[in-house]
């Protein structure tokens, strides 16, 4: 099926993405103009974070519509990553993120339906022998109260303390650590 606004070139199966000369040309020019405005819009009625997100989103739309660049997003989670390369997949991903919130990471690792939707295999969680982990093993290695999580937490706290000491080093008169 030929997408709207495309014209076939001399070889069958190859088409350009130009809207020029089609019945949709005027509408697409208006859409491009509005997206260009939204990609640089600023105003006092939106928070800084919201404006930044809006500009980023509309810049992505602009690159897809004007430059024919497909969108691309890489989702990294414990043990793997997924690359989504269409607006359909990005919308699906954002919806799933919104619904699952804090459970997104674990669902991406374990949920067969999500594996099918995003097209990756679910063999991410496996031990050294290649066998799937039992529920108990998963709990012991991935839980917030596991030894690995406790070690990571201690390490992070040490790094924060060191960073704070370095940042506040000028406060001590003799140059000694706080």
DAMOLIN-V840026 format. One record per residue. N is the residue number from 0. D_CENTER is the distance of its C-alpha to the mean C-alpha in whole Angstrom. Layout:
# DAMOLIN-V840026
n:d_center
N:D_CENTER
N:D_CENTER
This chain:
# DAMOLIN-V840026
n:d_center
0:30
1:30
2:27
3:29
4:30
5:30
6:33
7:34
8:35
9:38
10:37
11:36
12:32
13:31
14:30
15:29
16:26
17:29
18:30
19:33
20:36
21:35
22:35
23:32
24:32
25:33
26:30
27:28
28:29
29:29
30:25
31:24
32:26
33:25
34:21
35:23
36:24
37:21
38:19
39:22
40:23
41:24
42:26
43:27
44:26
45:23
46:21
47:20
48:16
49:17
50:18
51:15
52:13
53:15
54:16
55:12
56:12
57:15
58:15
59:13
60:15
61:18
62:17
63:17
64:20
65:22
66:21
67:20
68:17
69:15
70:11
71:9
72:5
73:5
74:5
75:8
76:11
77:14
78:16
79:14
80:10
81:9
82:9
83:9
84:11
85:12
86:12
87:14
88:11
89:8
90:11
91:12
92:8
93:8
94:12
95:12
96:10
97:12
98:15
99:15
100:13
101:15
102:16
103:12
104:12
105:16
106:16
107:13
108:16
109:19
110:18
111:20
112:19
113:15
114:16
115:18
116:16
117:13
118:16
119:16
120:19
121:19
122:21
123:19
124:21
125:25
126:27
127:29
128:31
129:29
130:30
131:27
132:27
133:29
134:28
135:30
136:29
137:25
138:27
139:28
140:26
141:22
142:24
143:24
144:28
145:28
146:29
147:26
148:24
149:27
150:28
151:24
152:25
153:28
154:27
155:24
156:27
157:29
158:27
159:26
160:30
161:31
162:28
163:30
164:34
165:33
166:32
167:35
168:37
169:39
170:40
171:43
172:46
173:47
174:43
175:43
176:40
177:40
